[in-house]
Amino acid sequence: MNTKRNLIQICLLVALLLVLPAVVQAQQGSTLTNITSFKPFVGLGYSPFTGSETPMNGNFPQYYPTVDQITSDIKNVAFLATEITTYAMDGTLSNIAGICNTYNIKCYPCAYVSTGSPADTTNELNALIAVGNSNYPTTRGLVVGSESILQGYSPKTLISNINYVRAATHTNVPVGTRDLPGNLTPAVVAASDFVMADIYAYWANQSITNAAAWTIQQWQLLTNTFPGEKVLIGEANWPTGGTNNQFVSNPGVVPSLANQSKFLSDFVGMAKSNGIEYFIFEYRDEPWKTQEGVGTVEQNWGIIDTNNTKKQSFINYLSTNFTLKILSAKTNTANILVQTYEGNPYSLFGTTNLLGSWGIPITNFTGALGTNQTVIATTNSSKAKAWFYKALQNF
């Protein structure tokens, strides 16, 4: 019996090569300081623009996603992350925080501020204030400005905007900002209840070999510089494609699916063990983004493509350290432990012949809440202990 059971478990490992596995292995003894997540990621950067949609042609409905589109996205994001952060409040984007509340996704909505139009900035801030005063329990913080100082916005004016939003929301919700680490000056940090640091090993010309470790180190430098302050990683990831004429001579800094897969697998485990609240940039590729003099790489940072299909890099990440384990097996029954993400849909398959068809699922199930492990009890008409098993993540 022991020999047969060992054979079953060996074949389970072989089956990993045949299917889209479910999850990353849970890390014992590691919890997030700010938030506990049993999803693939703690947070995702979310912008709903897809296809020909763009914020660059003004706030016209034909260029903006509908509320139904955003709602569909948020339903899918619920499988992938515990929270999101956004980038603007104009048009239908002002609905995102409310939709997140409906589907219990924590949200850091963001007002885009810029030097281009004071009126637009005022509208953005007022829309953010309206969300803050809606008292959604899922709104974790209000973000004033996304890389605004990088784009030439006055730090003094940004601080004034932060104070304005805080006063107008009666300190109901923490207020902060998001920018590159070098732009988070002592004055900006002091004015903020939290700061989000956008840390990009790719743009710092760091090789993919140590990109994740370098990202964590930059976060650590900030927390050491500002002890006691809440420092989140507002954006981090690696692009999967596109052109970039800046790094053509550096073979370690190449946009590719393989490199994004490595970054995600390395970074998420490191972030979890360090208790970091973070946001992977980004949920979906955005075709409207181009950079004059650089190329098209900015269009290719998503974990899914513009057709809402998981990229191979994301599939590979989901496969990292995935395991099944037979807890017990009798003549017609087996208890199987599957590593899962809470609330995600799965199917469990079984077969007596690896060279044949897996057929229809033995059972469909949902990942158990509050844990990264789900135990499935199966009952088969033939000898369960002689079966091979595999799990498939359905979303």
Steps between C-alpha positions, in 0.01 A plus 500: 500500500777748584667432164177564316434820692848627426442429133180702510676797656783484247248507219331798660822691455521388139146622450613852583660517158171417334263755652467856616572449869321689767718683742822609662603302806399663827788639706467405863573761763482798260218750533448842351532790737212692350283240335464124478446365150420152376480616139770478232596860585436745781427788260476589133528831322177533304416718202191393301604634157522233233495476121456846346395658831726779621504787750705709256208627287316674778220374719272374222281192558609334174858484628422389855403157633140455608396429857405149388852445363655615825263282701598196293867577561455537875319165517806341338746694713326351804661167409846651464557756776369624830520866400565740214629849445382729220641796307228759435145602590358650180204359309399146592819455703332669796279190531784257568513542878126443533516189281788372712283545806224293341739212433705536819824603332703746702585812303745790497333739250726764351447857380723593208653845550706679237632836390295486179157607625424636849128448432556131423704460816225662704242266350723201575548605862128563552412160356752341737350693791153372405629143519664571835173635635306197374644307794556180307657252743715367215665837427836464678654830395468797265793553264569859393718495189662217308864580425399865488834634626677289238289681240593845631224566752597724788562308826366801692176493300474124540528536877228765489280261302557220753401730786195621305374143445566407862306800631211449257464132595516577874790254543260212425756328279883518493637730227831457322675510165687277253831578330852377438704451820726798424201734482366397841673780687479545878243777456278289273524199730424712807185633334381149409333232710664247268717507188512266203841452341510396134812284485608370160810288468445504123514879470799507737681275250531219754546149365203266537732270696478718811206725405266384777767522771597849382133606517469380860826675590367833368190460714718424801707813441182709507371340819840557662497863386148558631462280809142465618354614168276270297687425176330285237637387166260679268623335181743221417527248215687420179377559141428208269574662165521818295786716382736709709801667339656586838616153608579330170855420613409340834406131459381481862234768448273357235120508488378140479243256634775294662641803681162611630437147625832502685437843650154405628617169645800661672333822614174377650672258737751764608227759553295260708793403723575871558138593577469742210170627364554526125331542163608315189489727197277420330178305450482527119708631210407851386539556124457879527836541676799600293810698594653738254867421457477175697267256328198284577613317812248688717220315321614163634505493880175311561461148637219453248488623140248728332280199420474428874707183461754403765853544372732201515707693754201512736419134434859410587477706819184316603687174446780584743531234772154365429432167674229246567526252783298186568417510871327162502378246247272205548327266257249750362591828668792741517563823690719732295660824619522758222682829536250769403423871506193585703179547304656385172326229291673168436433159349647173623561225245592136545603217271636148520697546180734796445519417131126525460247778546439676829131517411261720696587641844445285806384816670500878468583696813588841637819578690437503873481841669776622728757247385709392202398135537179314422427136579282316248330171584441286193291189452563287191337186375840341445797483732577861596841416637613385156403824325713789377373852576546853369342837582412775255443864586198620306499879503 
